[in-house]
């Protein structure tokens, strides 16, 4: 969309480089444990079932070291004058994930699960394959040349 000056500004965005399946995750987790890939996949499947039951019971599901999941409703439209006019049909339901975090002694955020350490590179460098220059760490703003860039 054009801005007030009639220009189309650029914004940062994530470029996904692939998709990892439950089966692939199960194989990788099994490599870190004494469980078979089938055992891990079964556990993941059961975790989804149990989490769904708790979310549908209006509970927040917290997984230590990962984060929390909760249902949210987003109102569609302008709202109603009377409370008894409001129905679920006037909203959109989704699941919100919040990564867990640890804090430093001074109260500042030290790490955020799944996010800390993410690197960003220019799309030009991503397309050319040249990631040798400094990347920006999205968490701290520090400069670091990482091997795991995210655009």
Phi, psi and omega in degrees: 000148179284146175274188182299331180273003179083009180263155175259101182286155175267146179227150176293148176207158179275135172251114182280137183254001179171184180224135180250126182275167176300320180298317179294316177300318180299318178297317183290319178294321179300327179294338179265359186224182177266007181270155175279160175303324178295319177297317181294315179299317178299320178295317178298314179301317180291325176299316179299317179299312182292319178299318179301316179300317181289319178297319180289347174266015179064034177253150173272132179258119180247126177246112184304130179086348179248298180153195182236152180237139177209153176279143173228150174246136175245124180291139175246126181106191186267353183096182185229156180284330183242139182299325183286355176275344184281130176226165178297336180296343181265018181218168177239130182258143176207174179255131177255130176252133175237117180296146177289160180215156173245155182240148173284170179302325181279002177094352179283156181288126179269311179217151172233121183309136177072349185247319183302129179097357178294136180248145178242141177228161177292143180299330179295319178291325179296315181294320182280345181084004181267101178246024185285333179285169184298138174255159179260127175283119185292339183280312189250350184078003180283163180258132182204143177263097185267158178266356184237070186283151174230132183254000000 
